[in-house]
Amino acid sequence: MDAFRLLTRSTKLKPASSASDSRLPSTGKAANPQLFRTAETDKLESAKNGKKRKRSAAVQQDEEDVPDLDFFSSNKRPAASVTETAVATGDDEKVSAQDAVSDDDDSMDEVERRTILNSHKIKVTDMRDLEGIQVQPTSTTDSKKKKKKSKKEEAPTLSKKEQKRARRLFPEPLLNFKELRSKYKISSRLAENVAEQGFTVPTEVQLGTLPLLLGESSEPDLLVVAPTGSGKTLSFLIPVINKIVRHHHSNPDEHGILSVVVAPTRELASQIVNEGRKLVAGTGVKITLMRKGMRVGDYGDAGANVLEENNEESSGSEDEEAENKLAKERANIPVTKSDILVTTPLMLVNALSANRTTTMATLPLVRSLVMDEADVLLDPLFREQTLDIWKSCSHPDLRVGLWSATMGSNIEDLTKSTIRERLEDLGQKPSAPHALLRLVVGLKDSAIPNIDHKLVYAATEQGKLMGLRQLLRPAAASASDIRLRPPFLIFTQTIPRAVALHSELKYDIPAEAGGSSRIAVLHSDLSDGQRSDIMRDFRKGEIWILVTTDLLARGVDFRGINGVVNYDIPNSAAVYVHRVGRTGRAGREGGIAVTYYTKEDIPYVKSIANIIDVSEKLRGGEEGDKSIQKWLLDALPNLSKNSKKDMKRHGVKARQAPRLTDKEDDGKGARGMRISTKSGFERRMENNKRGAIEASRNRKAAAAASGNVSDAGSWGGLDD
Ligand SMILES: Nc1ncnc2c1ncn2[C@@H]1O[C@H](COP(=O)(O)OP(=O)(O)OP(=O)(O)O)[C@@H](O)[C@H]1O
């Protein structure tokens, strides 16, 4: 039997039922955005919530819960500190003495905290060296722990298991958004802005991280690995904004950039600004997208020195003169008046070093640095720039947050060493000791469990195109195993392939459905204006199908997209996780991820098949429902470390070649990878025909030149 037909069969494709149409991501938000929960915790959480509601009614306000989060010690804390916090947050934050009354009923014991965190698959770990962990026994259940004198003393004798246990933390979870105000005393205006978003239940990442970042314990540095579409943006923006509101109250004269959020693409950065604007309304906090020409840093004397040096050497090259002019212009621009700056790495690095004409300026006031999609920001592509930004934040009380759905252990090591080096370079200590914590939701580096994965063997490039065309035609959908409704995204490996696929599909949408205007291509070679127009039209629903590259693989939130097509397989398992995570956002069900693979892709498919397998295990359900058969997993080859690295950097080799135009086509090279429905035979015939026409033209021209043809201009030939 043909091995490839066998491979196709191994992917179990179930016909889509019409019932599933009623729960497409595009039909609206999920009743509950959480991905992991059990009936047991639902009961426990609603009991806790119910208790609070009852108590709130009794005292006619729901702002009396005492913030009691302290993940290193007991739940109790002095009443005075609550009042202090409230006062620090300003006039609108004042609480009465009654607010500071401790409430035993509302606090959770460790068993409850463990139960809730475990059922939501939230794992919090202290990442510091054991000597740095001050273990104070909090457990009421683990009597063994109580007997231990001090972890510091015992660290050398701890087994690996014991060390793991010592690092594990069970902080109090956030049960509902009202607690943000009642328990964590966030700015009332910010709390209103959160409420206006209409979210009812906190997602797992919000449930786990918000108490850590808003609680009374010294704010930690935080590494967060949480599923795509699980609301990480809100999780880092709320604490950042609240911290600035407090800062404005306690330091009214200090103005400047207090927080920097770094994201790998302009699209993601501008989305974060849009989300941020909804949250800062009326709080007095300003959030801005970094733009070219903005002056952001403290250039100190360095900027002036360079200006002078450049002036002395003004007889230099045109480039130097241009740089000099730029540096002069920059010196005249006032420093931007924004509290939160959202930027891509290069944009900020260029601004801080005046396009590399000066040494890096500093950002002396920044207290929070957020790296969204941190693993890619610290990947070799962006690493140097990101570390430059990190080190330019020169305040000793800087806190960092690294957020992503995927994070390798190398990122953890790099984070630890950078935190240490930065403080050593500064020669100053933070005003309060703080922890580096890691919070993981679900299984690290896995795809969300609420989408259907279809791994389809298409044998050849033409097979992929034919498969995709079937998806585009509703009439053909019944003949297909997969039913994918617009809006959806199609990912290709390179920009030329995205452009080629777009022009191939452009006329496939019938005029009555809007025709070619319904499909568009988005990539980084387009101008900023074109990129934002396409994003806007896709969000508005005017564009239904967007062909793109990995530019849109991470972070961007098109809430209701029904699916993702990996026309070209992704370069790594992590990219797969991010690409498919564009659907199934905030717990929406019914999203589909279709991945086509060809003969050339077989060596690279195993890591993707593994991700699908794990995601289906996370979802639970019957063994028979799994789309990846075990024997396929066993049969697919493993990739060597080096090949994995190479694939990550360059993608499938055969697809790297620039697409040849028909005229350049010599019938070899990238032919097999061209995006076209025309077969090799058809192309050969076309080539022959073109050759014949060319030869005929040449003959005619030669004849005309020798005067043999009287009417040489009367035949224009065939137009190809
Ligand atoms: N508690 C909530 N309830 C319902 N929807 C929510 C909640 N929190 C956030 N959302 C929505 O979930 C969507 C995804 O959020 P967000 O873009 O922050 O995800 P993310 O975790 O950053 O994903 P990615 O890893 O892909 O960047 C957004 O549309 C957001 O408005």
The ligand as an ORCA input file, in Angstrom:
! r2SCAN-3c Opt
* xyz 0 1
  N     -12.030     37.074     32.415
  C     -12.310     37.096     31.135
  N     -13.500     36.641     30.691
  C     -13.794     36.647     29.370
  N     -12.946     37.088     28.421
  C     -11.751     37.538     28.812
  C     -11.372     37.583     30.184
  N     -10.135     38.103     30.248
  C      -9.729     38.376     28.995
  N     -10.710     38.058     28.132
  C     -10.667     38.176     26.668
  O      -9.895     37.079     26.215
  C      -9.275     37.398     24.984
  C      -7.834     36.959     24.990
  O      -7.094     37.738     25.879
  P      -5.559     38.059     25.642
  O      -5.359     38.617     24.287
  O      -5.098     38.840     26.797
  O      -4.962     36.582     25.673
  P      -3.466     36.127     25.872
  O      -3.458     35.210     27.015
  O      -2.566     37.303     25.898
  O      -3.238     35.277     24.542
  P      -1.928     35.076     23.636
  O      -1.048     34.093     24.351
  O      -2.462     34.539     22.381
  O      -1.276     36.409     23.513
  C      -9.462     38.887     24.799
  O     -10.459     39.078     23.828
  C      -9.919     39.373     26.147
  O     -10.766     40.486     26.052
*
